Amino acid sequence: MNEDTHLWLEEVEGDRALAWVREQNERSLAQLESDPRFAPLHADALALANSRDRLPTGGIFEGFYYNFWQDETHVRGIYRRTPIAQFASGNPVWETVLDIDAIAAAENANWVFKGIDCLEGTTRCLVSLSDGGKDASTYREYDLATRSFVANGFVVPEAKSGVAWLDQNTLLVATDWGPENGMSTMTESGYPFVLKRWTRGTPLTSATEVIRGQASDVGLFAGVYQDTDGRRIPIAIEANTFFESENWRLDTAAPERINLPAKSSIQGLYQGYLIATLQEAWRGHPQGALIAYPANESGSENPTVTVLFAPNARQSIEGVSITRDAIIVAGYENVRGRLLRIARNGANWTTTTIALPENGSVTMAGSSPTDSAAFAVFEDFLTPDTLYALEQNATSARAIRSLPAQFDASPYVTEQFEAVSADGTRVPYFVLHRRDMPFNGENPTLLYAYGGFQVSMTPGYSPNIGKLWLDRGGVYVIANIRGGGEFGPAWHQAGLRTNRQVIYDDFYAVERDLVERRITSPRRLGIMGGSNGGLLMGVMLNQHPEMINAAVVQVPLLDMLRYDQLLAGASWVDEYGSPSNPEERAFLETITPYQNLRARDDFPIPFVVTSTKDDRVHPGHARKYVARMLELGMPVLYYENIDGGHAAAANLNEAARRRALEYTYLMQRLMD
């Protein structure tokens, strides 16, 4: 590969790099915002972003339902609560406990809310605030009773930290401790690997070490699992790779390793049992299974394991929640959601299905292992979100509230098709289109996919897609390609490292199938993806530019020969392979979008979007790619939000602007 002449663009806040960014922004925004369609798209996007017609979902804590809410008045957002019974009635009266807009104004800071962790039995919480949306954040102790930050309370300075309550006067903190003996206390991936115990009233520098990982790990993080009787077990999670970890109990005399395979995930505690999912077969138990064994056997060589649920080849477990009465499993069967209830009665385990609508997505919307209350949301592509209370010990579901439609879905229909990939694998995909759509190959079509990290693309109601795309004559497609989790860990692992080409073959198969069914044609087909999906876009632009006429490339990975040296990139080696491994590098050289760019007539004009504040996927990927295209004389549009983090949007208004820009571009390319 040739020498990289654009390395200077990796200087995130460098004067020369930012001058280049502003020049590209000005050039591209002039073309997009001058389009007469931009203003009405932006107005619609703003109205949707700030609409109060959203379900106020969140979490349960000590008799209250908590929710983070943003609208035109609260652009940065408020954290608020209502009694659980009121929330279940469908007519909650909210009480604000934390106002991010007010804090940002008072401190003249660009705060973005990243989360809150409250200690049961107290009013004390740890609030995570990020400057402009970065992954790195500051933790500050907050008192729900006084509605204020605690004077001389716990403060963990900005870093990619992991922080958890051990008790009211003690924190477990994994953070950037500064250099030790000339060596960093952060991993090569940019996360901490030293966990310490910090006592109230002492300086952070005096915290005592509890456990230490390796600099080669992805990171070491603190966590606490709470059982149904309120008992808490503190743990350390040592992520050796992105998908492999060791879990250590910290309530023992010395850290004790929990007996689970490297590819597994602890889901919580239930009536004295450790609950986990297996991403690999273990001790004769199948890959993808949900298992349980007594928590007091966590250090045993031979724990007494019970398989609670073992999905088949077309099923998956998407999420696990625990109430005082049951384990709730949100999963999919052929990418259609359902909820299972698993409970222990004496020595027996029983499994039932909680009745909910079919052919959509079901996600949990709040539960606690010390409370019987639980909530779930059902949605599909054309049905607005409906909130359900899981009642009678989570044996039945009652609809509390359905959102009003934010676009008229009556003209549209959803269909599920399958494409056949190069190796014969059947790849499902969903198509949203007008009922009276002619199959004439002339329909402007947007194809979206992700294809990585076991992230599933499932049916979901999107007012933005409906209002900004379907209502303006577009067709929308979501592809369930390998690399995702739609059919469990095997579907994901089929595309790891040097096997990754199957993911791109799957996407190409869906492109071909859309054309063969005459849903669209290459002239009218556009593609979109972000982050790992941005890598997908870059690969498809190089491998099959003839299939498309537009590509929205969001916060992308594009330099796959240097990705492991940029920000969090080293943590993804288990997904992509290592550029320092000769065999894996040879494969990466065949797919890396940046180095494989060539001037060619059939290359469509892409729109590349990123954020200066993205400290997960380095903005240098997008910058260098665009600079290389310009160097080759290839037209390209580029927009870099100076704030915004990995979502490329610091707040609702900026998110609306980005969507309007993207759909203006798609209309120019696919409808004109």
N, C-alpha and C positions, 0 to 999 in steps of 0.2 A: 504494500500500500504506500502511496505517495506521502511525503511529509505534510503535516497539517499546518497550513499557513494561516489558519484562523484561530489559533489558540488564544489570542488576545481577547477574543469575545467571551472566553470563560471567566474573565475578571468581572464578576457579577456587578459590582458598583464602580468599576473603572470608568474614568471620565471619557476615554475614547470609545469604550463599549456602549456607554449610555448615550453618547452623542449619536452613535450608529443606530441604536434602538429608536431614539426620537425621530431620526430621519426616516426610518422605515415606517414607523407609526404614522407620521405625517403623510407620507406617500400613499399608504394603504387606506387610512381613514378618509382621505380626500376622495378616493374612488368609491368607497362603500357608503359613507355618510351623505354623499351628494346624490345618491340614488333616491328617487322620490319614494321608494318603498321603505327606506330605512326609518323615516320618522314615524309612520303608522306602526311598523313592526316594533320600534322602540317603545312607543306608547303602550301597545298591547303587552309587551314584555314587562314594562314597569308596573302596569296594572296587575298582572299576574303575580309578579314578585312580591308586591306589597298587599296582595289580596288577603283579607282576613278569613277567606273561605279555605282554611287549611285545618286539618285535624291537629289539635294541640297535644301531640303525643310526647311522652317522656318517660318518667320512671316513678316508682313507689318508694317512699321513705317515711317510716314512722307515722302512718296514718294519713299522710298527704300524698297527693299526686303532683309531681313537679314537671314543669315544662319550660323549655327555652323558646322564646317567641320573638320574631322580628316582623316589622311592618314599616309603613312609611313614617310613622312617629318614632318607632324604635328601630332605627336602621342597623345599629350594632346589636341590639337585642336586650331583652329582659329575661331574668330567670324568675319564675313565679310558681305559686302553688295553690291548691284547693283541696279541701278534705276529700278523701277517696269516695265517700258516699255521695258527695255532690258531683264529683266527676262521673260516677256511674249513673247518675240521674240524667246526664246529658245537658244539664244547665249549670255548669260550674260558675262560681264567683271567684275570680282570681285575685290573689294578693301578691304584689311584687316583692321579692326578697333581695334582688340584685339587679341593678340598672347599669348595663355596660356603657350605654351612651353617656350617662351622667358621669361615670368614672373616667371615661376617655376625655370628656370635656374638662373635668376638674383637673386632670393631670396633663392635659394637652398631649395626649398619647393616642396612637393609632391602634387601640386595643381590639383584638378579635377574641371572642369567647371560645375557649377550647374544651371546657368541661368543668365539672365540680364533683368533689368526692366528700361526702359528709359521714361523720362517725356516729354510728347508732348509739342512742342513749345520751347524746350531747347535742348542742346546737352549733358545734364547730365543723367547718368545712374547709377544704383546700380548693381554691379557685385557680384554674389554669388560664392565663392570659397570654396571647401571642401578639407580637408586634407585626401588624400588617398581614397576619395569616400564616406566618412561618410555622413549621412543625416545632421548632424550638420555642419553649414557652417559660413563663415565670409562674411559680406557685406561691400563692399568698393566702394566709389563714383568714377566714371570714367567719363572723358570728351571725347566725340566722336571727338570733334574738335581738341584737342591737342594730342589725342591718348595716354593719360596718366592718371594715378590716380590723383585726385585733391589734391593738397597740403592742409593739414589741413581740408580736406573734411570729409564727413560723413564716419564713420567706426563703424560697429556693430560687436563686437567680436564673436568668434565661439560659436554657440549655435543652437538649433533648433528654429530659430526665424521666425517671420513673419514681413516683412518690406514693406511699400508702401509710395509712394510720396503723400504728401498732397499738397504741392506746391514746388517751386524751393528751398525754404529755410526751409522747414519743412517736417519731416518724421513722419509717424505713425509706431511705433516700438512695437512689442510684442516679448520679449526675456527673458532670465534669468537675472532678476534684482538683483540676490543675495538674501540672507535671509532677511525677514522682521519680526521683533519680534520673531526671532528664527525659523520662518517657511519659507519654500521654496516658491519662486514665480513661480515654475514650477509644472505642474500637476502630478498626479500619473503616467501618461503615458509619462512624460518627455517633455511636450510641455508647452509654456508659457500660463498664464491666466490673465496677466495684460498688457493692451495696453496703451502706453503713446505717447504724442506729443513731438517731439524733434526739437528744433530750432537751425539752423545753428549758429556756433560760440560759442555754450554753451556746457559744458560737458554732456555726455550721462546721467550721474547721476542726472542732473538737469531737465531731461524730466518730464513733468507734466502728471499725470494720466488722461486718457479719459474715460476708462471703465474697469471693472474688472469682470472676470468670477469666477468660483469656482475651488478649487483644485481637485475636483472630475470630472471636465470636461475632455474631451480629450485635448482640447486646445482652445485658443482664438487667432484669426488671423486678420490681417488687409487686406483690399482690396479696390480697387477703380473701379467703373463701369463707363464707358464713353458712352454717348449717341451719336447718329448720328450727332447732332449739335455741338459736342465737350464738352458739359456740363459733369462735373464729379461729381459723388456721392460717397463719401468715406463711407465705411461700416466696421463694425466689425462682424466677423463670430464667434459666440460662439458655438463650437462643444460640445454639452452636452454628446453625445456618437458618435461612428464612423459614424452613419447614421442619427443622429438627431441633429439639430442645430437651433439656433436663430440668426437672422440677425438684426443688429442695424444700422440705419442711423446715421452718425456722422456730417451731415451738418445742423443739427437742434440745437436749444438752449441746449438741453440735448439729449443724445443718445435715439433714438426713435425706438422701435421694429417694424420691417417690418412684416406685416400680411401675413404670410405663414405658412403652417403646418410644424411640426418638421421634417418630412421626405419629403424634397423638396430641390431643388437646383436652385439658381438664375443663369440664363445663361447670363444675360446682360440687356442692355437697347436698345430700338428701337423706334425712333420717339416719345419719351415721355412715352413709355410703359415699364413696368417691365416685363421681360420674364423669366419664370421659368418652371421647370419640376416637376411633382408630383410623388413621390415614394409611396404615399398613397392616397387613395380617400379623397377628401376635398370639403365640401360644395356642394355635389352632383356631383362633377367633378371626372372623373374616374382616378384610379391609372395608372401611366405611361403617363399621358397626358402632353402636352405642353400648357401652359396658358399664357395670357397677361392681365395686367390691368394697368390703368394710374399710372405712378410713383408717381404723387402727391396724390394718394390715398393709398400709402404704409402703412400709419399709421391708415387708416380707419378700423372700425370694419366690414364694408360691402363694400369692393372694387368691382368695376364693372368688373367681370372676364369674359374673352372670352376664350373658348377652341379652340386653333389653330389646334391641331392634337391629336387624341386619338387612339393609336395603338390597334390593336386587339390582340388576345391571341398568335399569331405566329409572331408578329411584335415587334420592339423595337426602341427606340431612343438612338443612340449611342453617338451623339455629336450635339451641336448647335453652330453655328457661326453667327455673325451679320455683315453685310456690311451696307453702307450708304443707300442701296436700298432695302435690303431684309433680312429675316431670313433664313438661310440655315440649314436644318435638315439632318444630316447623320444618316441613320437608316438601319434596317435589316428586311427582310421578309423571314422567314425560313432560317435564317443565310446567306442571300444573300443581298448584299448592294444596296442602292439607295440614291439619293439626292432629297429632297423636297425643293421647294422655296415657302416661305410664305411672302406676302407683304401686306401692308395696302394702300388702295386706297380710300381716303376720309373716309367714315364711314365703308367701307367694307374691309374684309380680303380675299385674294385670295390665293389658293394653287395649285401649278403645280409641275410636276416632271421634273427635269433636265435630259435630255437624256444622258445616259452613258452606257457602256457595262454592261451586266448582269452577274449574277453568280459569283461575286467576292466581294471584299471589297472596299468601298469608304470612304476616310477620307479627312477632310479638311487640306489644307497645307498652310494656311495663309489668314487672312482677318483682316479688321479693321472697326469699326463702323463709322469712319470718311472718309472712302475711298470706292469707287465703286469696286475696284479690289479685286478679290478673286481667290484662286487656290485650286484644289482638286487632289487627287491621286487615281487612280483605280489600283487594282492588284487582281490576284487570285493565286492559288497554282502554276500554271504553266506559268503564264503570267507575265513578268517583269513589274515593276511599270511604269505607264504612268501618266505624269503630265498634268493636264488640266487647262486652264485659263477659269474662268467663266465670260462670256462677256455679253454685252448688258444688263446691270443691273442684271447680274447673271441669265439670262434667258436661256443661251445656253452655251455649253462647247466645247472648242477647244483644241485638243491634241497639246501640245507644244513639248513634248519630251518623248520618251520611252527608257528605259534602254536596252542596248544590253543583250541578254540572257547570263547568267553566268553558265548555264549548258544546255545541249541539252534536251529540254522537249519533243521532238517528240516521244520517246518511251513510254511516261507515260500518264496516264489518271487519272482524279479525279472522284470519285463516292461518292454520299451521301447515307448512309443507316440509318436505325433506329433500335435501340434495344428497348426492352420493359423491364422497370424496375420492381422491386418487387411489386410496387403498381399499375402497369398498365400504368405508364407514358411513352410516346414515347420519346426516347432520340436520337437525331440525331448525326451522326458522319461522318466525311469525311475520305476517304481512297485514298492515292496517291500510285499508283503502275504501273508496266509495263503493257502495253496493252496485252501482250502475257503471263501474269503471270498465271501459272497453279493454280487452286484452289485445292491444294493437302495437305494443312495443314503444309507445310514445308517452308513457306516464313518468313525470319527474319523480324519481325515487331516491330516498335517502336510506342507506344501509349502515347500521350501527353494530359494532361488536367490540369485544374486549380481548378474550382469549388468553387469560393468564391468571396465575396466583389463586386458582380455584374460586374465582369470583364468578357468580352466576348472573346471567342476563335473563330476568324473569318478567312476566307480564306486569305492567305497572301503568297507572293512570298518569299521564303527563299533559297538563293544560298547555304547556309550551308547545309540545308537538302538535296537539290538536289545533290550537289557535294560530300558531305561527307557521305551521307547515300543512297539515291536512286541510284546514279551511282555506288555504291559499292554493289548493290544487295538487298538493304533494301526496306521495305514498311513502309510508314509513315501514322499515324492516329491521327486526332484531335477529341476529344470527347466534345460535347456541353452539359455537365452534369449540373444538377441544382446547384445553388450557383452562377452561372455566370449571365450575363445580356442579353443573346441571345434573350430571349423572355420577356424582361422588368423586372421591379422590382419584380413581383410575382414569376418569375423563380428563382430569387435570394433568396427571403424571404422564399421560401418553405423549404430551408435547414438551417435556422438560429437556433442557440442554440441547444436545445435538439431534434430538428428535423433533425439534421445533417446527420443521418444515411442514409437518402434518397440520399445524394450526393455519398456516397460510394456504395450504391446499384446501382445507375446509372452507375458508373464506372465499377462495376462488371458485369452489364448487357452488357456493350459494350465489355468487355473481352470475355464473353461467346459467344456473337454474332459473334465476329471475329473467334472464334474457330468453332462455328456451321456452319458458311459459308465456313469453310475450307480455309479461308484466311491465317490463321496461326494455331499454336498449342501452348500449354503452354511451350514446349521445345524451341520454336522460338519466344516467345512473351516477349518484354521488355517494361517497363513503365518509364516515366520521368515526373518530375514536380518540380517547385521551389517555395519557400516561403510557402504560403498556399497550393500550389501544392506539396511542400515537405511534409507537413502534410498528404496530400492525399496519397502520396507514402508510408509513414510510416504506415498509417492505412491499406492500401491494402496489404502490406507485412505481417501484422499480421493476417488480416481477410481471405485473399485468396492467400497465398504464392504458393499454388498448381497451380495457373493460369499463373505463369510467371517464367522466368529464368534470369531476369535482372531487376534492378531498379536503375535509376539515381536520387538521392535524393539531390536536390539543395537548399542551404540556408534555411533549413527546420525549422518549428516548430515541436517539437517532445515530449517535456515535457509539456503536457496540464494541469498538476496540478500546475505548477509554471510559466506558460507562462506570466501571468498577472503581475508577479513581475520582469520580465526581460525586460529592455529597453522599447520599445514602446508597449509592450504586453498589458498593461492595457487599451489601446485604442481599443482593439479588442474584449472586453467583449460582445459588442452588436452582434458580429458575432458568437462567440463560446460559450458564457455563462460564468459565473463566478465560479471559483473553490471555492469561499467562500459561494456560494449559494448551500445548501444541495442537492436540486433536480438536479441542473445543474452539480454539482460536481459528483454526482452519474453517470450521463450520460458520463461526461468526463473520468471518470475512466474506462468506457467500451471501449473507443476509443484511449486513450492516447498511442502513439506508444512506448515511452520510458519505461513506467512502465509495459506494457503488453508484452514486449519481453520475449520469452521463447525459450529455445534450442529445435530445431526441425529439422528433417531430410529434410523436403520439403522446407526449407527456402533458397531462392537463395542468392548468394553473391551480396549485394548491393554496389554501389559506392556513397559515401556521399561527397558532396562538400559544402564548406562554405568559409567565409572570416573573418579574424580577425577584419577588419575595419567595419564590418557590425554593425551599431548602430541602426538598425531597428529590425531585428530578431537576437537575441543574438546567437553568435557562440557556446555558451554552450549547446544549444539544440543538435547540431550535434556532438559535442565532447562527451557529456555524453552518447548519443545513441551508438556511436562507442565503447566507453570504456565498456559499458554494454555488447555489442556483444562479444567483445574480452574476457571479464570476463566469458561469457557463453561458450567460445570455438567456437564461430561462426565466420567463415571467413567474412571479410569486407574490402573494400578499402576506403581510406579517403584522401582527398586533401583539405587543407585550405590555401587559398591565404592570405599572410600576409597583403597585401593591397587589396583594391577593393570594399569596401562598399557592399550594398545589391545585386548588380549585380555580385558580386564575381569576378570582373575584373576592375582594376583601369584604364586600357587603352586598345586599340585595340589589341595590341600584347598579353597581358595577356588573353584577351577574346578568342583569337585564340588558345592559348595553352590549355585553359580549354576545349574548344570544341573538340580539337584533343584527349585529354585524355578521354573525355566522349565517343566519337565514337570508340576509340580503345577498351575501356571496352565493349561496346555493341557488337562489332564484336567478341571479345573473348567469350562472353557469348552466343550470338545468332547465330553466323555463323560457329564457330569452331566445 
